[in-house]
């Protein structure tokens, strides 16, 4: 790392304490080369005492009391850039005209009505999403606590010098990953406020995971067994091979991300043999335990190096993940849950699945349509321009019936004029000229080229 003194001067100018110290710790940890310290031979999948199966959990008998202690949190810092959307992803319409945040608020309201509680919603925003999210929050009756996570300077890849905001403007800054959550709720007084109000169990997840709903059995397990920290994992499929996983090393449970894996072991990491589950980023924690741990000092979270190119400049972003706190908290556990608790919407392909009749909306949550006989969801593949939200919305002004669909491969200019039924394997390529699918039409194992 070059120009250490110069870097320190720039950080003194750009960041106040304690953010400056936090960023310095990340820089120092980067020099430790964690990959070199990872003894691959000594790590293995957790034993049954560290990784519990959801089906072994007891039903709760005192739900009202348990839910009175709950906080529902959402990581809400992301934009919909993967779908060509410049605003907060959580404000994209996802089902029956409702956004992610609409559904989240509805879920919490239903829990409060059912159990006579006052469960608050906690939203961690980034500087990208805070303003628009605050406008949404102002329109809600539910008690919502919002806060903005820190913003740190990007580093020039070749020198590790912080980018100058006077030269780069907003592009000089980035939100340093959702591991920033712990510092933020402590520094901004939110942690103490929640505990003081009797809210000491937090369930937090990504805002775009439509399967992440508060669960009475998991909540009861957290309370009855006095679990300090819990990560939900689910069995790997071929599409999840790069996801983080839990492992055991010297009797301690830890989180392993692909960025930490030595190159010679990447293939083994991605296989389903050594690690059969992956991290959903649905996390439960006891806030009282967290508060006591933070009194000892900041959590030493693994630093993730995220390399990007901004206006032609190669940059480095130092980030941390919320789940890596499992390394820092004794007696943490993993919980193996069903795939229904992991339904992220990352691309327009995912959006079509959840918007379609493959799912019904019940009490603010998505439920599989029982009329579909195939237990697996169809495989959807979109090329340009359908990978962009505007083109997607124009194409699917009316949503097709997908109950008997096996796969859809679509790209180019396509328009569904009305209710259309897709069955089997369907391929639509409107590359040379637009394809118009008329109202009432059935496409069964068809391939159409425009």
N, C-alpha and C positions, 0 to 999 in steps of 0.2 A: 504494500500500500504506500503510495507516494505522498509527499507534501503534507505530512501529518500536522505540522504546526499551522500551515495555511488552511487545512481543512477545519481545524479547531477554531480558527478566527472566523471563518465563514459560518460555522454552526453557532458560534456565540452571537452572531448578528441575526441569523435567521430564526433560531428557535429559543423560546423561553425555557426555564427550568419548570417542571421536571422532564419535559419532552426532550430537551437537549441530552440529558443523562440517559434517557431511554434509547435515543438514537445512537449514542456512543457505545452503549452496551451491545447493541446489534452489530455495530462495526467491529467491536472487539471479538464477539463470538464468531464472526465470519472468518477471522484469522485462525480459529481453532481447527479448521478443516474437519468438520464432524464425520465426513465419509471415512477419513483415515482412522477414526476412533471406533468405528462400527465393526465389532467382531461378528462377522456373518455366521460363523459356525456356532456361536453361543446363543443365537436367537431362534425362537420357535413359536408356534401358535400357543396361545394361552391355554392353561388347563381349565377344567370345569368350574373350579372355584373362582376363577378370574373372569371367565366368559360364560354367562348364564343364558339359558334359553328362555325366551319370553313365555312359552307355554308352561314353564315350571312355576310361574309367579301365581300367588294367591289373589283371589278376588278381594277387593277392599270392602270392609264393613262400615267404615266411617268416612265415606266420601266427602260429605259436607265439611267436616273438620279438616280433612286433608287438603281439599281445594282452597280452603281459607288461607292456607300457607303458600299458595302457588303464585308465581309470576310467570307469564308467558313472554318470552323474548324472541325477537327476530333480527337477524343480521340483514340490514337493509341498505347496504352501501353500494350495490351494483347497479349499473346501467344496462339497458337492453341492447348493447352494442352488437352482440352476436346475432341479433335479429334486425340490425340496422336502425335501432331506435335510440334517440339521444337522451331520453328522459329516464327516470327510475324504472327499473324493470317491474317493480312491485305495483306500478300504476298502469300496467298493460291489462287490457280486458282479456280475461282468461276463460270465463264460463258464464253463459247467460247474461252477458253485459256487466259482469262483476270483475273487479281487479283482484290481484293477489291480496292486497290490503283489505279490500271489502270482505273477502272470504275469511281472512284472519280475524277481523273485528267481529264478524258474524259468529265465528266459532267461540270466541271468548264471551260474547254476549249470551250465547245459548248456555254455556257452562254457568255463568253467573245467575241466569234465570233458573236453571235447573237446581242449583245447590244453594241459592240464596247468598251468593258470595260477592266479593268485590275484587276479583282477579284483575290486576292491572296488566296492560300491554306495554312492553319495553322495546323500543326501536333504536338500534344503533345505526345511524346514518353516516354517510361520508359527506364531504363537502360537495360532491356531485349531486347527492340526492336530498340533502337536508331541507332546502327551501321548498321544493315541490311537495315533499312529504309533510312538512309543517302545515301547508295549506290544506292537505287532506285531513290532518289531525284536527284542525280547527273546526271541521264539519262533523266531528264524531262526538257522541255523548259518552262513550266508553272512556274511563281514565287511561290515558296514554302518556307514558314518559318517553320523551325523545331526547337524544343527545347526539352530538356530532363527534365522531372519532377524530383522532389527531391527523395532521397532514405533515408529511416529511418531505425533504427535498430529494428528488431523483439524483443519482450519481452518474457522472459521465463514465462510461464503461472502461475507457482506456486509462483514466487517471484517478478515478474514484473521487473526483472533485465534485462537490454539490453544484447543481445547476443554479444559475443566477436568476431569480424571479424578475429582476429588472430587464433582463434580456429575453427570457422565455415565458414570462407571464404565468398563467395558470398551469402551463405544461411543465413548469419546474417542480410541481408538487404531485404527490400521490397519497392515497390512504394506505397505511402499512399493514393491510391484512386484518382478518377478524380476531387474531390474537391480541390486538390492541384493546379489545373489550375490557380486559382485567384492569389495565392501567386507567382507562377512561372512567369506569364506574367507581373506582377508588378515588381518583383525583377530583372528579366532579361531584363527589358526595352522595352519589346514587346508591352505592352499596350500603352505607350506614343508614340511609333513609328507608330503604326497603326492609332491612332487618328491624329497625325501630318500629315499623308498621306491622310487624309480625309476618312479613313475607320472606321466608328463608329458604324456599325451594324454587329454583329457577329451571324452567325448560326452555332452551333456546335452540334455534335452528335457522337454516337459510330461508329467507322470505319466499324464494321461488320453489321451495319443496312443498308441493301440495299434499303430500302424505304425512307431513309432520304436524300432527294434532296432539293435544294434551291427552294423556292416557291414564285412567284411574289406577290400573294395575301397576304401572311403572311408578307412578307417584306414591302409591302405597308401599311398594318395595323400597323406594328411597327412604321413606320415613321409618318403616318398621325395622329395616336392617341397618339404619343409620349409615347409608351409603354417602360418602362425601362427593363422589364424582362418577358419572356414568356416561359412556358413549354407546349409542346404538349402532350396531353393525348388522349387515345383512349378507346372505350368500352371494358370492361373485358370479357374474355372468360374463361372457366374452366381451361385452361392451364396458365392463367395469375394471378391466385388468390394471389400469393405471391409477385406480383409486387408492388412497391411503388405507393402511390396515393396522390392526393391533398385534403386538407381539410381546412375548415374555422374555425377560433377560434378568437372570440372577434373582428370580422371585418377584420382579416388579413389572407391572404392566406399562407398556409404552406405545406411542403412535409412530408409525413408520410411513413417511411419504416417499414417493418415487424419486424426488430430488435428493434424498439422503442415501439412496442405494448406489453402491459402487457399480460402475458400468458392467463389470463381468458378472454381476448377479441380477441385472435388470430382467432378463428372460425368466429367471426363477421367481423373481418377485411378481411378475405379471401372470405366472401360471396359477392354476387353482389348486395346486398340490401342496406347496409349502404354506400358503396363506389362502384359506378358503372363503374369507369374509372381507368386506371393505367398510370403511367409515362412512356413515350417512351424514355426518355432521349434525345429527340430532343429539343434543347434549343436555344432561341433567346435572345440577350441582347444588350442594348445600351451601348457601351463602354465608352461614355462620362459620363453617370450616374455611371457606375461602377468605373471609375477613381475617381470621386468625393467622392463616398462612401468609397473607400479604403484609401483616404486621412484622413478619420476619424479614421482609424485603421483597423486591420485585420477583416475579416468576422468571426463571431462566428458560425461556422458550426457544426451541430450535429456530434458527433463522433460515428462511427460504429466499434464495436469490432468483428474482424474476427479471429476465432480460427482455428489453423491448427496444423498438426504434421509434423515436419521436421526432418528426420533421427531419429525418435523415440522420439524427444523432443517436448512436447506440448508447443506451442507458441501462442502469441497474436499479432495481427497486428491492429494498430489504424488507421482507414481510415475515409475519408470524401467523400461525394458525391457532384458532381457539382450542381445538382438540389436543394440541401438544401440551397443554397444562396437565394432562394425565401423567406426564413424566414427573411432575413436581408435587403430586398429591398422593399420599399413602392410602392404600386400601381402595383404590379406584377399581371399577369393574367395567367390563364390556357386556352388552346385552344383545343377543342375536334375535332380531325381529324379522317379521315378514316383509316382503318386497313392497307391500302396500304402504309402508311408512317411508318409502323413498320414491317420490314421484317428482323429480326436478323438471322444470321447464327451461331448457337452455337454448333450444332452437325452435324454428317454426314447425319442424316435424313433430316435436313434443306438443306444441300448441294445438295442432290439428287433432292429435289423439285425445287430449283432455277436453277440447271443445266439442268433440263429436259425440254420437250416441253410444260410444263405448263406455262412457261414464255418466252417471247421474249425480245430481247435486242433492245431498241430504244433510240438513243442519250445517251448512257451510263447508261440508267436506265432500270430496269426490269418492264415489262408490262405484265399483265395477258393475256394468250392466249385466245382470244374470242371464239375459237372452243370448249373450255370446257364448257359443259352445266351446270354442277354442280357448284354453286357459291362458294362452300367450297373446300379447298384443301384436297387431300387424307391424311389419317393418316398413317404415316410411323413409323415403330418400328424396330430398328436394335439391335440384340444381338451381342455378340463377334463372330468374330473379325471385323465385318462390322462397328463397332463404331469407328474404327481406320482408319485414312486417307489412309494409304498404302493399307490395305486390301480392302477398299472401291474402290480405283482407279483400283485395279486389278479385282475386281468383275464387275465393270461397265466400262469396256474398251469401250463398246458401250452403250449409254444411251437408256433405254427402252421408249416406248411410254406410257405416263401415263394419257392421256387425259380423259380416261373413268375409271380410277382407283379410288376405294373407300378407300382401305387400303392395305398396304403391311407389312407383318410381316416376317422378314428374319434374319437368323443367320447361322453360320457355314461356310463351304467352298462352295461358289456359284460363278459361272462364266457365264456371258452373252456373248455369242460368236458373236453376231451381233445384228441387230435391232429386238427387241422383243416387243410385245404389251401386256400390263398388263391391265386387265379389272375386275371390281367388286372387290371382296375380294380375295387376293392372299397370300398364306402362303408358305414359302420356308425354310426348316430346313435341312441344309447339315451337320448334327452333326456327323453321323456315317460314311458317305462317301460323297464325293463331288457331287454337283448337277451342271450339265452342261445344259444350256438353249440354244438351237440351234438357229441360224439365221433364222428369219422369223416366229418363233413360236408365237402363241397366247396363253396366259394363262388367262382363264376366270373363275373366282370363283374357282380356283384350290388350292389344298393343296398337296405339294410334300415333301416327307421326304427322305433323302439320307441315 
